[in-house]
Amino acid sequence: MKIHFGVLAVISLIVFVSCKETERTENITAEITAAQMEGRRAAGRILGPVWNDTAQLQKALLDTKVKQSQYIIGGKQKCAEAFDSTFISTIRAVNPDLAKKLNP
């Protein structure tokens, strides 16, 4: 049974493209996971202190929005969405009353 060089070349190309796509998918998944972790950390910075000064809370929230915007500016919309949803869900889970005030 003879295998033609062209068939081997096509198979090799398919394997190469498949491996590259898997690597790309793994990189995107890692970036999204990192964005989720950053969203949790940002929520922790909001949930940690007792906010007696509304201006300080607003600045902390603005800092959080800046971080999300950096993902958008970097062309990483899925990371921005992951950051935002994780931030909001963490706030909701830990302090539902604060979540209602922040996102009526």
N, C-alpha and C positions, 0 to 999 in steps of 0.2 A: 504494500500500500504506500503510494507516494503522496507526500504532503508538499504542496507547492509553496514556494517562497512567499508568494503573494498572500496565501492563506495565513501563513505564520505572521506576516507583517500586519495583517488586519487584526488577528487575534492579539498580537502584542500591543497594538494601538488601543484596542478596546480595554485591555487590562490596564494600560497606562492611564487612560482617561478615567477609568473607574477608580483607580487609586487616588488620582488627583482630586476627583470629586469627593471622595470619602475624606481626604485630608481637609479640603475646604469646608465641608460640613462639620467636621470635628472642630475646626478653628472657630467657626461661627457659633457653635454650641458653647465653646469655652468662653467666648466673648459675652454671650448672653448670660451665662452663669455668673461671670464676673460682674456684670451689670446688676443682676439680682442681688448679689452680695453687697454691692455698693448701695443699692436701694435700702437694704436692711440696715446698713451702717448709718445712712442718712436719717432713717426713721429713728434709730437709737439716739441720734443727736437731738432730735425733736422731743422724743419721749423721756429722755434722761432728766433734764433740768425741770424745776418748777418755774414756770414763766409768769413772773409778776409784772414784767414789762412787756407790753404788747409789741413795742418797736423791736425789741430783741428777738421775739418770736418771729416777727415778720422778716427780719434780716436772716434768721436761720432758714426760714422757708425759701427766701430768695436765693440763698446759697444752694439749696437743694435744687431749685429750678435751673440754676446755672449749670449744675452738674448734668442734669438731664439734657439741657440745650447743647452741651458739648458733644453728646452722642449724636444729636441731630445734625449739628454742624459737620461732624466727622462722617456723615453719610451712613450712620448706623441706627436706622430707624427702629429695627427690632430690639436693639439694646436699649434705646430710649424707652420703648414701650415696656420692656422687662423691668427696667429701673423704676419707672413710674408705677406700674402695677404692684410690684413688690413693696415699694415705699408705702403706697396707700393701703395695701392689705395688711402690712405689719402694723401701721397706725390703727387700723380698724380692729385688729385682733387684740392689741394691747390696751388701747384706750379708745373705745367706741365713741365716747362723748367728745373727745378732741377731734376724732375723725369727722363727726357731724359738723363741728364748727369749721373745720378746714375745707370740707367738701359738702356743702349743704344740699 
